[in-house]
Amino acid sequence: MFQLYAYRDCTLEGIVKRFHDEGVIYRPDKPKWKRTSVHNMLNDRTYIGEI
């Protein structure tokens, strides 16, 4: 996700579409990715390694 956003000029919607097309599951109980989930992960300090 981070590579797509930072280096491949993918939008949040583009990442969601790509994950859907590739069958990437968000969570077993909620398999579809949402734009807000991608946005939150990209902005979460834990995921980007600051914490």
Secondary structure, 3 states (H helix, E strand, C coil): CHHHHHHCCCCHHHHHHHHHHHCCCCECCECCCCHHHHHHHHHCCCCCCCC
